[in-house]
Amino acid sequence: MFSIDKLAYISQLRKVNPTEKFIFAIFTMFICIALNNTIVSITVLLLMSAITVFKGEIPFGTYIKLMSLPLAFLIVGIITIAINMVHSSDNLIFGFSILNIRLGCTTESLETATRLFFKSLASVSCLYFLTLSTPVFEVLSVLKKLRVPKLFIELMGLIYRFIFVLLDTVNMIYISQNSRLGYSTLKLSYNSLAKLISSLFISSYKRSQDIYTAMESRCYDGDINLLEESYPSSSKRILLIIITEITLVLIAYGEYVVQLRL
């Protein structure tokens, strides 16, 4: 089982109603994206991280490692936004020329990059809150209750299952190659990697067919039925969700009023 799935099962938020967790995470993420406010984004990031780590009791080091995964993509993205072509020195923080092209970082571009950085991290923290507290098949059950098309839900479930088939196949082939010194030199590594990729498709396809045959032997008719647990709904949690969303909107509105007065 993948480590994120393990964390979802051991989370102290595991028994909380998945519909409430789903609505809280998705609504908070949408509000964060729509408001496009740095203070709101930082608030969401801290709030979701605190709930996931302290309330869900997810190890802090593990959470930091997971949050650092998208940083490489974010850093590349914000650099390209912060540094772009400039035509004047107004509000220019620093600049340089490459092949007669003037590049630089202005106050506006830096603010935009900072806003995007925190908004992206806050959105990731919302998704991690849901992922690290709710097993994926409970998320699929919530989508089913929300009348999401059945085909979409079944595709998500099957793709999720086959990800593990793919990872297991890669692991077995790699161990077999490595035990025969297939990665002892750079040349052998490239050769082994090419063979791994070519055989991966064939092996994965065969295993997927075997899994499908096993599902049909268990009367699979195109509908994946799961045993769903019954979780009690809490009016207190629903009230807290509403208060949180309203507070985020009020924070953004308050900052907007302050900027108008300045």
HELIX and SHEET records of a PDB file:
HELIX    1   1 SER A    3  ILE A   10  1                                   8    
HELIX    2   2 PRO A   18  LEU A   35  1                                  18    
HELIX    3   3 THR A   38  ALA A   50  1                                  13    
HELIX    4   4 ILE A   51  LYS A   55  3                                   5    
HELIX    5   5 PHE A   60  SER A   68  1                                   9    
HELIX    6   6 LEU A   71  ALA A   82  1                                  12    
HELIX    7   7 THR A  107  THR A  131  1                                  25    
HELIX    8   8 VAL A  136  LYS A  145  1                                  10    
HELIX    9   9 LYS A  150  SER A  179  1                                  30    
HELIX   10  10 LEU A  186  SER A  217  1                                  32    
HELIX   11  11 SER A  235  ARG A  261  1                                  27    
SHEET    1   A 3 ILE A  83  MET A  85  0                                        
SHEET    2   A 3 ILE A 101  THR A 106 -1                                        
SHEET    3   A 3 LEU A  92  ILE A  98 -1                                        
END                                                                             
